[in-house]
Amino acid sequence: MTRLYLRLPVSKKEFMEKFGTTPEKVFPKQLQKLKEKGLIEIDDKEVRITKLGEVWKGNIAWEFCTNQAK
């Protein structure tokens, strides 16, 4: 998920191959919160940062830190 900090999309296929699950199952609250704020977009293939999210990329990355995951 730290790829978002670099403004790179997170491929759901690659995530599944690496972790055996989807980003939505691992980070449901974080993804929903960021999507509702318009900072990320999620479709069938990837999670990507929006133009608005580019300004807040550090905050977005922080949402996925282990201590922050709830």
CHARMM-style PDB file with segment names, atoms N, HN, CA, C and O in Angstrom:
ATOM      1  N   MET     1       0.817  -1.188   0.000  1.00  0.00      PROA
ATOM      2  CA  MET     1       0.000   0.000   0.000  1.00  0.00      PROA
ATOM      3  C   MET     1       0.867   1.261   0.000  1.00  0.00      PROA
ATOM      4  O   MET     1       0.387   2.352  -0.311  1.00  0.00      PROA
ATOM      5  N   THR     2       2.123   1.108   0.344  1.00  0.00      PROA
ATOM      6  HN  THR     2       2.513   0.222   0.597  1.00  0.00      PROA
ATOM      7  CA  THR     2       3.016   2.268   0.333  1.00  0.00      PROA
ATOM      8  C   THR     2       3.283   2.768  -1.079  1.00  0.00      PROA
ATOM      9  O   THR     2       3.813   3.865  -1.252  1.00  0.00      PROA
ATOM     10  N   ARG     3       2.928   1.985  -2.088  1.00  0.00      PROA
ATOM     11  HN  ARG     3       2.498   1.093  -1.947  1.00  0.00      PROA
ATOM     12  CA  ARG     3       3.045   2.448  -3.470  1.00  0.00      PROA
ATOM     13  C   ARG     3       2.224   3.714  -3.689  1.00  0.00      PROA
ATOM     14  O   ARG     3       2.576   4.553  -4.518  1.00  0.00      PROA
ATOM     15  N   LEU     4       1.133   3.847  -2.945  1.00  0.00      PROA
ATOM     16  HN  LEU     4       0.848   3.166  -2.272  1.00  0.00      PROA
ATOM     17  CA  LEU     4       0.292   5.036  -3.083  1.00  0.00      PROA
ATOM     18  C   LEU     4       1.074   6.301  -2.751  1.00  0.00      PROA
ATOM     19  O   LEU     4       0.836   7.353  -3.346  1.00  0.00      PROA
ATOM     20  N   TYR     5       2.004   6.205  -1.806  1.00  0.00      PROA
ATOM     21  HN  TYR     5       2.197   5.351  -1.323  1.00  0.00      PROA
ATOM     22  CA  TYR     5       2.825   7.358  -1.448  1.00  0.00      PROA
ATOM     23  C   TYR     5       3.630   7.838  -2.653  1.00  0.00      PROA
ATOM     24  O   TYR     5       3.875   9.035  -2.810  1.00  0.00      PROA
ATOM     25  N   LEU     6       4.031   6.912  -3.485  1.00  0.00      PROA
ATOM     26  HN  LEU     6       3.833   5.940  -3.357  1.00  0.00      PROA
ATOM     27  CA  LEU     6       4.800   7.235  -4.683  1.00  0.00      PROA
ATOM     28  C   LEU     6       3.886   7.525  -5.874  1.00  0.00      PROA
ATOM     29  O   LEU     6       4.351   7.666  -7.005  1.00  0.00      PROA
ATOM     30  N   ARG     7       2.597   7.610  -5.610  1.00  0.00      PROA
ATOM     31  HN  ARG     7       2.219   7.495  -4.691  1.00  0.00      PROA
ATOM     32  CA  ARG     7       1.566   7.858  -6.625  1.00  0.00      PROA
ATOM     33  C   ARG     7       1.478   6.726  -7.636  1.00  0.00      PROA
ATOM     34  O   ARG     7       1.102   6.943  -8.788  1.00  0.00      PROA
ATOM     35  N   LEU     8       1.821   5.531  -7.211  1.00  0.00      PROA
ATOM     36  HN  LEU     8       2.126   5.354  -6.275  1.00  0.00      PROA
ATOM     37  CA  LEU     8       1.725   4.348  -8.058  1.00  0.00      PROA
ATOM     38  C   LEU     8       0.490   3.555  -7.639  1.00  0.00      PROA
ATOM     39  O   LEU     8       0.220   3.425  -6.445  1.00  0.00      PROA
ATOM     40  N   PRO     9      -0.254   3.029  -8.593  1.00  0.00      PROA
ATOM     41  CA  PRO     9      -1.428   2.227  -8.217  1.00  0.00      PROA
ATOM     42  C   PRO     9      -1.026   0.912  -7.563  1.00  0.00      PROA
ATOM     43  O   PRO     9       0.068   0.396  -7.794  1.00  0.00      PROA
ATOM     44  N   VAL    10      -1.914   0.387  -6.755  1.00  0.00      PROA
ATOM     45  HN  VAL    10      -2.802   0.807  -6.567  1.00  0.00      PROA
ATOM     46  CA  VAL    10      -1.729  -0.923  -6.139  1.00  0.00      PROA
ATOM     47  C   VAL    10      -2.577  -1.904  -6.935  1.00  0.00      PROA
ATOM     48  O   VAL    10      -3.805  -1.827  -6.913  1.00  0.00      PROA
ATOM     49  N   SER    11      -1.934  -2.813  -7.628  1.00  0.00      PROA
ATOM     50  HN  SER    11      -0.936  -2.875  -7.646  1.00  0.00      PROA
ATOM     51  CA  SER    11      -2.625  -3.819  -8.422  1.00  0.00      PROA
ATOM     52  C   SER    11      -3.248  -4.857  -7.485  1.00  0.00      PROA
ATOM     53  O   SER    11      -2.563  -5.433  -6.640  1.00  0.00      PROA
ATOM     54  N   LYS    12      -4.539  -5.085  -7.644  1.00  0.00      PROA
ATOM     55  HN  LYS    12      -5.095  -4.617  -8.331  1.00  0.00      PROA
ATOM     56  CA  LYS    12      -5.202  -6.092  -6.813  1.00  0.00      PROA
ATOM     57  C   LYS    12      -4.689  -7.490  -7.148  1.00  0.00      PROA
ATOM     58  O   LYS    12      -4.599  -8.347  -6.269  1.00  0.00      PROA
ATOM     59  N   LYS    13      -4.354  -7.721  -8.412  1.00  0.00      PROA
ATOM     60  HN  LYS    13      -4.426  -7.025  -9.126  1.00  0.00      PROA
ATOM     61  CA  LYS    13      -3.829  -9.022  -8.822  1.00  0.00      PROA
ATOM     62  C   LYS    13      -2.483  -9.286  -8.151  1.00  0.00      PROA
ATOM     63  O   LYS    13      -2.259 -10.371  -7.614  1.00  0.00      PROA
ATOM     64  N   GLU    14      -1.589  -8.301  -8.179  1.00  0.00      PROA
ATOM     65  HN  GLU    14      -1.771  -7.419  -8.615  1.00  0.00      PROA
ATOM     66  CA  GLU    14      -0.278  -8.469  -7.547  1.00  0.00      PROA
ATOM     67  C   GLU    14      -0.408  -8.603  -6.033  1.00  0.00      PROA
ATOM     68  O   GLU    14       0.310  -9.392  -5.418  1.00  0.00      PROA
ATOM     69  N   PHE    15      -1.317  -7.841  -5.427  1.00  0.00      PROA
ATOM     70  HN  PHE    15      -1.900  -7.200  -5.926  1.00  0.00      PROA
ATOM     71  CA  PHE    15      -1.550  -7.922  -3.987  1.00  0.00      PROA
ATOM     72  C   PHE    15      -2.009  -9.336  -3.632  1.00  0.00      PROA
ATOM     73  O   PHE    15      -1.528  -9.931  -2.668  1.00  0.00      PROA
ATOM     74  N   MET    16      -2.942  -9.863  -4.420  1.00  0.00      PROA
ATOM     75  HN  MET    16      -3.334  -9.380  -5.203  1.00  0.00      PROA
ATOM     76  CA  MET    16      -3.460 -11.217  -4.176  1.00  0.00      PROA
ATOM     77  C   MET    16      -2.351 -12.257  -4.320  1.00  0.00      PROA
ATOM     78  O   MET    16      -2.257 -13.181  -3.512  1.00  0.00      PROA
ATOM     79  N   GLU    17      -1.517 -12.111  -5.338  1.00  0.00      PROA
ATOM     80  HN  GLU    17      -1.593 -11.360  -5.994  1.00  0.00      PROA
ATOM     81  CA  GLU    17      -0.415 -13.062  -5.546  1.00  0.00      PROA
ATOM     82  C   GLU    17       0.582 -13.024  -4.392  1.00  0.00      PROA
ATOM     83  O   GLU    17       1.113 -14.056  -3.982  1.00  0.00      PROA
ATOM     84  N   LYS    18       0.826 -11.833  -3.877  1.00  0.00      PROA
ATOM     85  HN  LYS    18       0.394 -10.995  -4.210  1.00  0.00      PROA
ATOM     86  CA  LYS    18       1.826 -11.688  -2.813  1.00  0.00      PROA
ATOM     87  C   LYS    18       1.283 -12.052  -1.431  1.00  0.00      PROA
ATOM     88  O   LYS    18       1.982 -12.674  -0.631  1.00  0.00      PROA
ATOM     89  N   PHE    19       0.022 -11.662  -1.147  1.00  0.00      PROA
ATOM     90  HN  PHE    19      -0.546 -11.157  -1.797  1.00  0.00      PROA
ATOM     91  CA  PHE    19      -0.513 -11.820   0.208  1.00  0.00      PROA
ATOM     92  C   PHE    19      -1.669 -12.819   0.320  1.00  0.00      PROA
ATOM     93  O   PHE    19      -2.089 -13.151   1.428  1.00  0.00      PROA
ATOM     94  N   GLY    20      -2.184 -13.299  -0.808  1.00  0.00      PROA
ATOM     95  HN  GLY    20      -1.843 -13.029  -1.709  1.00  0.00      PROA
ATOM     96  CA  GLY    20      -3.255 -14.290  -0.774  1.00  0.00      PROA
ATOM     97  C   GLY    20      -4.609 -13.730  -0.387  1.00  0.00      PROA
ATOM     98  O   GLY    20      -5.498 -14.485   0.006  1.00  0.00      PROA
ATOM     99  N   THR    21      -4.781 -12.441  -0.490  1.00  0.00      PROA
ATOM    100  HN  THR    21      -4.058 -11.827  -0.810  1.00  0.00      PROA
ATOM    101  CA  THR    21      -6.046 -11.788  -0.150  1.00  0.00      PROA
ATOM    102  C   THR    21      -6.115 -10.448  -0.880  1.00  0.00      PROA
ATOM    103  O   THR    21      -5.186 -10.077  -1.596  1.00  0.00      PROA
ATOM    104  N   THR    22      -7.198  -9.738  -0.697  1.00  0.00      PROA
ATOM    105  HN  THR    22      -7.953 -10.039  -0.115  1.00  0.00      PROA
ATOM    106  CA  THR    22      -7.358  -8.447  -1.370  1.00  0.00      PROA
ATOM    107  C   THR    22      -7.073  -7.293  -0.411  1.00  0.00      PROA
ATOM    108  O   THR    22      -7.152  -7.464   0.805  1.00  0.00      PROA
ATOM    109  N   PRO    23      -6.743  -6.123  -0.949  1.00  0.00      PROA
ATOM    110  CA  PRO    23      -6.545  -4.959  -0.083  1.00  0.00      PROA
ATOM    111  C   PRO    23      -7.793  -4.633   0.741  1.00  0.00      PROA
ATOM    112  O   PRO    23      -7.690  -4.207   1.891  1.00  0.00      PROA
ATOM    113  N   GLU    24      -8.970  -4.836   0.144  1.00  0.00      PROA
ATOM    114  HN  GLU    24      -9.053  -5.182  -0.791  1.00  0.00      PROA
ATOM    115  CA  GLU    24     -10.223  -4.542   0.851  1.00  0.00      PROA
ATOM    116  C   GLU    24     -10.434  -5.413   2.081  1.00  0.00      PROA
ATOM    117  O   GLU    24     -11.050  -4.979   3.055  1.00  0.00      PROA
ATOM    118  N   LYS    25      -9.929  -6.631   2.040  1.00  0.00      PROA
ATOM    119  HN  LYS    25      -9.429  -6.984   1.249  1.00  0.00      PROA
ATOM    120  CA  LYS    25     -10.069  -7.516   3.201  1.00  0.00      PROA
ATOM    121  C   LYS    25      -9.054  -7.181   4.294  1.00  0.00      PROA
ATOM    122  O   LYS    25      -9.326  -7.378   5.478  1.00  0.00      PROA
ATOM    123  N   VAL    26      -7.897  -6.680   3.902  1.00  0.00      PROA
ATOM    124  HN  VAL    26      -7.676  -6.519   2.940  1.00  0.00      PROA
ATOM    125  CA  VAL    26      -6.854  -6.358   4.873  1.00  0.00      PROA
ATOM    126  C   VAL    26      -7.069  -4.970   5.487  1.00  0.00      PROA
ATOM    127  O   VAL    26      -6.843  -4.772   6.681  1.00  0.00      PROA
ATOM    128  N   PHE    27      -7.503  -4.027   4.673  1.00  0.00      PROA
ATOM    129  HN  PHE    27      -7.686  -4.188   3.704  1.00  0.00      PROA
ATOM    130  CA  PHE    27      -7.636  -2.628   5.112  1.00  0.00      PROA
ATOM    131  C   PHE    27      -9.031  -2.062   4.828  1.00  0.00      PROA
ATOM    132  O   PHE    27      -9.129  -0.999   4.214  1.00  0.00      PROA
ATOM    133  N   PRO    28     -10.101  -2.720   5.245  1.00  0.00      PROA
ATOM    134  CA  PRO    28     -11.442  -2.247   4.872  1.00  0.00      PROA
ATOM    135  C   PRO    28     -11.764  -0.844   5.376  1.00  0.00      PROA
ATOM    136  O   PRO    28     -12.272  -0.018   4.618  1.00  0.00      PROA
ATOM    137  N   LYS    29     -11.480  -0.571   6.622  1.00  0.00      PROA
ATOM    138  HN  LYS    29     -11.067  -1.242   7.237  1.00  0.00      PROA
ATOM    139  CA  LYS    29     -11.817   0.744   7.198  1.00  0.00      PROA
ATOM    140  C   LYS    29     -10.978   1.854   6.575  1.00  0.00      PROA
ATOM    141  O   LYS    29     -11.493   2.923   6.247  1.00  0.00      PROA
ATOM    142  N   GLN    30      -9.691   1.592   6.415  1.00  0.00      PROA
ATOM    143  HN  GLN    30      -9.274   0.724   6.681  1.00  0.00      PROA
ATOM    144  CA  GLN    30      -8.802   2.607   5.862  1.00  0.00      PROA
ATOM    145  C   GLN    30      -9.200   2.957   4.429  1.00  0.00      PROA
ATOM    146  O   GLN    30      -9.286   4.133   4.075  1.00  0.00      PROA
ATOM    147  N   LEU    31      -9.440   1.946   3.615  1.00  0.00      PROA
ATOM    148  HN  LEU    31      -9.371   0.990   3.903  1.00  0.00      PROA
ATOM    149  CA  LEU    31      -9.804   2.184   2.224  1.00  0.00      PROA
ATOM    150  C   LEU    31     -11.140   2.911   2.108  1.00  0.00      PROA
ATOM    151  O   LEU    31     -11.285   3.825   1.296  1.00  0.00      PROA
ATOM    152  N   GLN    32     -12.104   2.508   2.910  1.00  0.00      PROA
ATOM    153  HN  GLN    32     -11.986   1.765   3.569  1.00  0.00      PROA
ATOM    154  CA  GLN    32     -13.416   3.158   2.868  1.00  0.00      PROA
ATOM    155  C   GLN    32     -13.296   4.631   3.264  1.00  0.00      PROA
ATOM    156  O   GLN    32     -13.865   5.503   2.608  1.00  0.00      PROA
ATOM    157  N   LYS    33     -12.562   4.897   4.327  1.00  0.00      PROA
ATOM    158  HN  LYS    33     -12.100   4.188   4.859  1.00  0.00      PROA
ATOM    159  CA  LYS    33     -12.367   6.269   4.805  1.00  0.00      PROA
ATOM    160  C   LYS    33     -11.707   7.138   3.729  1.00  0.00      PROA
ATOM    161  O   LYS    33     -12.159   8.252   3.465  1.00  0.00      PROA
ATOM    162  N   LEU    34     -10.647   6.633   3.114  1.00  0.00      PROA
ATOM    163  HN  LEU    34     -10.279   5.728   3.328  1.00  0.00      PROA
ATOM    164  CA  LEU    34      -9.924   7.398   2.093  1.00  0.00      PROA
ATOM    165  C   LEU    34     -10.765   7.587   0.836  1.00  0.00      PROA
ATOM    166  O   LEU    34     -10.704   8.635   0.193  1.00  0.00      PROA
ATOM    167  N   LYS    35     -11.546   6.576   0.490  1.00  0.00      PROA
ATOM    168  HN  LYS    35     -11.596   5.724   1.012  1.00  0.00      PROA
ATOM    169  CA  LYS    35     -12.424   6.676  -0.679  1.00  0.00      PROA
ATOM    170  C   LYS    35     -13.512   7.723  -0.442  1.00  0.00      PROA
ATOM    171  O   LYS    35     -13.799   8.536  -1.321  1.00  0.00      PROA
ATOM    172  N   GLU    36     -14.113   7.703   0.740  1.00  0.00      PROA
ATOM    173  HN  GLU    36     -13.880   7.043   1.455  1.00  0.00      PROA
ATOM    174  CA  GLU    36     -15.161   8.671   1.076  1.00  0.00      PROA
ATOM    175  C   GLU    36     -14.644  10.103   1.043  1.00  0.00      PROA
ATOM    176  O   GLU    36     -15.388  11.029   0.720  1.00  0.00      PROA
ATOM    177  N   LYS    37     -13.377  10.285   1.376  1.00  0.00      PROA
ATOM    178  HN  LYS    37     -12.772   9.533   1.639  1.00  0.00      PROA
ATOM    179  CA  LYS    37     -12.774  11.621   1.362  1.00  0.00      PROA
ATOM    180  C   LYS    37     -12.299  12.027  -0.040  1.00  0.00      PROA
ATOM    181  O   LYS    37     -11.835  13.149  -0.241  1.00  0.00      PROA
ATOM    182  N   GLY    38     -12.418  11.113  -0.999  1.00  0.00      PROA
ATOM    183  HN  GLY    38     -12.795  10.201  -0.835  1.00  0.00      PROA
ATOM    184  CA  GLY    38     -12.014  11.409  -2.364  1.00  0.00      PROA
ATOM    185  C   GLY    38     -10.512  11.375  -2.588  1.00  0.00      PROA
ATOM    186  O   GLY    38     -10.009  11.962  -3.546  1.00  0.00      PROA
ATOM    187  N   LEU    39      -9.793  10.688  -1.703  1.00  0.00      PROA
ATOM    188  HN  LEU    39     -10.201  10.211  -0.925  1.00  0.00      PROA
ATOM    189  CA  LEU    39      -8.340  10.639  -1.804  1.00  0.00      PROA
ATOM    190  C   LEU    39      -7.819   9.456  -2.611  1.00  0.00      PROA
ATOM    191  O   LEU    39      -6.697   9.484  -3.117  1.00  0.00      PROA
ATOM    192  N   ILE    40      -8.645   8.414  -2.727  1.00  0.00      PROA
ATOM    193  HN  ILE    40      -9.557   8.391  -2.316  1.00  0.00      PROA
ATOM    194  CA  ILE    40      -8.282   7.252  -3.535  1.00  0.00      PROA
ATOM    195  C   ILE    40      -9.485   6.821  -4.361  1.00  0.00      PROA
ATOM    196  O   ILE    40     -10.626   7.167  -4.057  1.00  0.00      PROA
ATOM    197  N   GLU    41      -9.205   6.059  -5.412  1.00  0.00      PROA
ATOM    198  HN  GLU    41      -8.278   5.777  -5.659  1.00  0.00      PROA
ATOM    199  CA  GLU    41     -10.227   5.417  -6.227  1.00  0.00      PROA
ATOM    200  C   GLU    41      -9.944   3.926  -6.206  1.00  0.00      PROA
ATOM    201  O   GLU    41      -8.790   3.497  -6.181  1.00  0.00      PROA
ATOM    202  N   ILE    42     -11.007   3.146  -6.216  1.00  0.00      PROA
ATOM    203  HN  ILE    42     -11.944   3.494  -6.237  1.00  0.00      PROA
ATOM    204  CA  ILE    42     -10.875   1.694  -6.205  1.00  0.00      PROA
ATOM    205  C   ILE    42     -11.760   1.135  -7.313  1.00  0.00      PROA
ATOM    206  O   ILE    42     -12.934   1.490  -7.417  1.00  0.00      PROA
ATOM    207  N   ASP    43     -11.192   0.263  -8.136  1.00  0.00      PROA
ATOM    208  HN  ASP    43     -10.238  -0.024  -8.052  1.00  0.00      PROA
ATOM    209  CA  ASP    43     -11.997  -0.439  -9.124  1.00  0.00      PROA
ATOM    210  C   ASP    43     -11.641  -1.923  -9.068  1.00  0.00      PROA
ATOM    211  O   ASP    43     -10.996  -2.372  -8.121  1.00  0.00      PROA
ATOM    212  N   ASP    44     -12.054  -2.675 -10.066  1.00  0.00      PROA
ATOM    213  HN  ASP    44     -12.578  -2.311 -10.836  1.00  0.00      PROA
ATOM    214  CA  ASP    44     -11.820  -4.119 -10.052  1.00  0.00      PROA
ATOM    215  C   ASP    44     -10.351  -4.502 -10.157  1.00  0.00      PROA
ATOM    216  O   ASP    44      -9.962  -5.594  -9.743  1.00  0.00      PROA
ATOM    217  N   LYS    45      -9.530  -3.605 -10.710  1.00  0.00      PROA
ATOM    218  HN  LYS    45      -9.846  -2.718 -11.046  1.00  0.00      PROA
ATOM    219  CA  LYS    45      -8.134  -3.943 -10.967  1.00  0.00      PROA
ATOM    220  C   LYS    45      -7.138  -3.333 -10.000  1.00  0.00      PROA
ATOM    221  O   LYS    45      -6.094  -3.927  -9.730  1.00  0.00      PROA
ATOM    222  N   GLU    46      -7.451  -2.134  -9.465  1.00  0.00      PROA
ATOM    223  HN  GLU    46      -8.299  -1.651  -9.684  1.00  0.00      PROA
ATOM    224  CA  GLU    46      -6.428  -1.461  -8.660  1.00  0.00      PROA
ATOM    225  C   GLU    46      -7.003  -0.434  -7.694  1.00  0.00      PROA
ATOM    226  O   GLU    46      -8.167  -0.040  -7.764  1.00  0.00      PROA
ATOM    227  N   VAL    47      -6.117  -0.025  -6.787  1.00  0.00      PROA
ATOM    228  HN  VAL    47      -5.172  -0.345  -6.731  1.00  0.00      PROA
ATOM    229  CA  VAL    47      -6.362   1.090  -5.875  1.00  0.00      PROA
ATOM    230  C   VAL    47      -5.375   2.169  -6.299  1.00  0.00      PROA
ATOM    231  O   VAL    47      -4.177   1.910  -6.413  1.00  0.00      PROA
ATOM    232  N   ARG    48      -5.876   3.373  -6.530  1.00  0.00      PROA
ATOM    233  HN  ARG    48      -6.849   3.584  -6.437  1.00  0.00      PROA
ATOM    234  CA  ARG    48      -4.990   4.447  -6.976  1.00  0.00      PROA
ATOM    235  C   ARG    48      -5.349   5.748  -6.275  1.00  0.00      PROA
ATOM    236  O   ARG    48      -6.485   5.959  -5.850  1.00  0.00      PROA
ATOM    237  N   ILE    49      -4.368   6.593  -6.171  1.00  0.00      PROA
ATOM    238  HN  ILE    49      -3.445   6.421  -6.516  1.00  0.00      PROA
ATOM    239  CA  ILE    49      -4.522   7.895  -5.535  1.00  0.00      PROA
ATOM    240  C   ILE    49      -5.201   8.856  -6.530  1.00  0.00      PROA
ATOM    241  O   ILE    49      -4.968   8.768  -7.735  1.00  0.00      PROA
ATOM    242  N   THR    50      -6.024   9.753  -6.030  1.00  0.00      PROA
ATOM    243  HN  THR    50      -6.213   9.824  -5.051  1.00  0.00      PROA
ATOM    244  CA  THR    50      -6.677  10.747  -6.878  1.00  0.00      PROA
ATOM    245  C   THR    50      -5.815  12.001  -6.943  1.00  0.00      PROA
ATOM    246  O   THR    50      -4.805  12.110  -6.247  1.00  0.00      PROA
ATOM    247  N   LYS    51      -6.216  12.926  -7.769  1.00  0.00      PROA
ATOM    248  HN  LYS    51      -7.036  12.837  -8.335  1.00  0.00      PROA
ATOM    249  CA  LYS    51      -5.494  14.195  -7.859  1.00  0.00      PROA
ATOM    250  C   LYS    51      -5.511  14.891  -6.496  1.00  0.00      PROA
ATOM    251  O   LYS    51      -4.489  15.424  -6.064  1.00  0.00      PROA
ATOM    252  N   LEU    52      -6.660  14.891  -5.817  1.00  0.00      PROA
ATOM    253  HN  LEU    52      -7.490  14.458  -6.168  1.00  0.00      PROA
ATOM    254  CA  LEU    52      -6.749  15.462  -4.473  1.00  0.00      PROA
ATOM    255  C   LEU    52      -5.838  14.693  -3.515  1.00  0.00      PROA
ATOM    256  O   LEU    52      -5.188  15.294  -2.659  1.00  0.00      PROA
ATOM    257  N   GLY    53      -5.790  13.385  -3.655  1.00  0.00      PROA
ATOM    258  HN  GLY    53      -6.318  12.896  -4.350  1.00  0.00      PROA
ATOM    259  CA  GLY    53      -4.969  12.550  -2.787  1.00  0.00      PROA
ATOM    260  C   GLY    53      -3.478  12.808  -2.913  1.00  0.00      PROA
ATOM    261  O   GLY    53      -2.721  12.555  -1.976  1.00  0.00      PROA
ATOM    262  N   GLU    54      -3.049  13.313  -4.072  1.00  0.00      PROA
ATOM    263  HN  GLU    54      -3.664  13.519  -4.833  1.00  0.00      PROA
ATOM    264  CA  GLU    54      -1.624  13.606  -4.265  1.00  0.00      PROA
ATOM    265  C   GLU    54      -1.109  14.587  -3.217  1.00  0.00      PROA
ATOM    266  O   GLU    54       0.030  14.479  -2.763  1.00  0.00      PROA
ATOM    267  N   VAL    55      -1.945  15.532  -2.842  1.00  0.00      PROA
ATOM    268  HN  VAL    55      -2.870  15.619  -3.211  1.00  0.00      PROA
ATOM    269  CA  VAL    55      -1.561  16.526  -1.841  1.00  0.00      PROA
ATOM    270  C   VAL    55      -1.400  15.875  -0.468  1.00  0.00      PROA
ATOM    271  O   VAL    55      -0.588  16.322   0.341  1.00  0.00      PROA
ATOM    272  N   TRP    56      -2.161  14.835  -0.210  1.00  0.00      PROA
ATOM    273  HN  TRP    56      -2.821  14.472  -0.868  1.00  0.00      PROA
ATOM    274  CA  TRP    56      -2.201  14.198   1.107  1.00  0.00      PROA
ATOM    275  C   TRP    56      -1.539  12.821   1.111  1.00  0.00      PROA
ATOM    276  O   TRP    56      -1.863  11.995   1.964  1.00  0.00      PROA
ATOM    277  N   LYS    57      -0.622  12.553   0.182  1.00  0.00      PROA
ATOM    278  HN  LYS    57      -0.359  13.225  -0.511  1.00  0.00      PROA
ATOM    279  CA  LYS    57      -0.049  11.216   0.050  1.00  0.00      PROA
ATOM    280  C   LYS    57       0.643  10.726   1.319  1.00  0.00      PROA
ATOM    281  O   LYS    57       0.610   9.530   1.608  1.00  0.00      PROA
ATOM    282  N   GLY    58       1.260  11.607   2.072  1.00  0.00      PROA
ATOM    283  HN  GLY    58       1.287  12.579   1.838  1.00  0.00      PROA
ATOM    284  CA  GLY    58       1.891  11.201   3.336  1.00  0.00      PROA
ATOM    285  C   GLY    58       0.864  10.728   4.349  1.00  0.00      PROA
ATOM    286  O   GLY    58       1.073   9.734   5.044  1.00  0.00      PROA
ATOM    287  N   ASN    59      -0.241  11.444   4.427  1.00  0.00      PROA
ATOM    288  HN  ASN    59      -0.411  12.252   3.862  1.00  0.00      PROA
ATOM    289  CA  ASN    59      -1.319  11.059   5.336  1.00  0.00      PROA
ATOM    290  C   ASN    59      -1.965   9.748   4.895  1.00  0.00      PROA
ATOM    291  O   ASN    59      -2.344   8.919   5.723  1.00  0.00      PROA
ATOM    292  N   ILE    60      -2.082   9.576   3.589  1.00  0.00      PROA
ATOM    293  HN  ILE    60      -1.774  10.249   2.917  1.00  0.00      PROA
ATOM    294  CA  ILE    60      -2.659   8.340   3.058  1.00  0.00      PROA
ATOM    295  C   ILE    60      -1.777   7.157   3.436  1.00  0.00      PROA
ATOM    296  O   ILE    60      -2.283   6.143   3.918  1.00  0.00      PROA
ATOM    297  N   ALA    61      -0.487   7.267   3.228  1.00  0.00      PROA
ATOM    298  HN  ALA    61      -0.076   8.091   2.836  1.00  0.00      PROA
ATOM    299  CA  ALA    61       0.440   6.187   3.574  1.00  0.00      PROA
ATOM    300  C   ALA    61       0.361   5.864   5.068  1.00  0.00      PROA
ATOM    301  O   ALA    61       0.424   4.697   5.454  1.00  0.00      PROA
ATOM    302  N   TRP    62       0.226   6.877   5.896  1.00  0.00      PROA
ATOM    303  HN  TRP    62       0.175   7.826   5.583  1.00  0.00      PROA
ATOM    304  CA  TRP    62       0.150   6.695   7.347  1.00  0.00      PROA
ATOM    305  C   TRP    62      -1.044   5.831   7.746  1.00  0.00      PROA
ATOM    306  O   TRP    62      -0.976   5.108   8.741  1.00  0.00      PROA
ATOM    307  N   GLU    63      -2.126   5.897   6.990  1.00  0.00      PROA
ATOM    308  HN  GLU    63      -2.181   6.484   6.183  1.00  0.00      PROA
ATOM    309  CA  GLU    63      -3.322   5.107   7.300  1.00  0.00      PROA
ATOM    310  C   GLU    63      -3.032   3.598   7.287  1.00  0.00      PROA
ATOM    311  O   GLU    63      -3.746   2.821   7.921  1.00  0.00      PROA
ATOM    312  N   PHE    64      -1.998   3.194   6.575  1.00  0.00      PROA
ATOM    313  HN  PHE    64      -1.417   3.825   6.060  1.00  0.00      PROA
ATOM    314  CA  PHE    64      -1.703   1.775   6.445  1.00  0.00      PROA
ATOM    315  C   PHE    64      -0.575   1.294   7.361  1.00  0.00      PROA
ATOM    316  O   PHE    64      -0.153   0.140   7.271  1.00  0.00      PROA
ATOM    317  N   CYS    65      -0.090   2.164   8.231  1.00  0.00      PROA
ATOM    318  HN  CYS    65      -0.432   3.101   8.304  1.00  0.00      PROA
ATOM    319  CA  CYS    65       0.948   1.775   9.196  1.00  0.00      PROA
ATOM    320  C   CYS    65       0.351   0.799  10.194  1.00  0.00      PROA
ATOM    321  O   CYS    65      -0.817   0.923  10.565  1.00  0.00      PROA
ATOM    322  N   THR    66       1.129  -0.155  10.623  1.00  0.00      PROA
ATOM    323  HN  THR    66       2.077  -0.256  10.321  1.00  0.00      PROA
ATOM    324  CA  THR    66       0.668  -1.207  11.519  1.00  0.00      PROA
ATOM    325  C   THR    66       0.008  -0.653  12.771  1.00  0.00      PROA
ATOM    326  O   THR    66      -1.037  -1.154  13.188  1.00  0.00      PROA
ATOM    327  N   ASN    67       0.593   0.363  13.375  1.00  0.00      PROA
ATOM    328  HN  ASN    67       1.442   0.769  13.036  1.00  0.00      PROA
ATOM    329  CA  ASN    67       0.026   0.925  14.604  1.00  0.00      PROA
ATOM    330  C   ASN    67      -1.299   1.618  14.365  1.00  0.00      PROA
ATOM    331  O   ASN    67      -2.101   1.758  15.289  1.00  0.00      PROA
ATOM    332  N   GLN    68      -1.541   2.054  13.140  1.00  0.00      PROA
ATOM    333  HN  GLN    68      -0.890   1.940  12.390  1.00  0.00      PROA
ATOM    334  CA  GLN    68      -2.774   2.753  12.811  1.00  0.00      PROA
ATOM    335  C   GLN    68      -3.892   1.785  12.414  1.00  0.00      PROA
ATOM    336  O   GLN    68      -5.067   2.130  12.543  1.00  0.00      PROA
ATOM    337  N   ALA    69      -3.557   0.586  11.938  1.00  0.00      PROA
ATOM    338  HN  ALA    69      -2.603   0.306  11.834  1.00  0.00      PROA
ATOM    339  CA  ALA    69      -4.558  -0.363  11.478  1.00  0.00      PROA
ATOM    340  C   ALA    69      -5.401  -0.819  12.655  1.00  0.00      PROA
ATOM    341  O   ALA    69      -4.885  -1.318  13.654  1.00  0.00      PROA
ATOM    342  N   LYS    70      -6.692  -0.641  12.519  1.00  0.00      PROA
ATOM    343  HN  LYS    70      -7.112  -0.236  11.707  1.00  0.00      PROA
ATOM    344  CA  LYS    70      -7.610  -1.013  13.617  1.00  0.00      PROA
ATOM    345  C   LYS    70      -8.732  -1.882  13.112  1.00  0.00      PROA
ATOM    346  OT1 LYS    70      -9.596  -2.289  13.890  1.00  0.00      PROA
TER     347      LYS     70
END
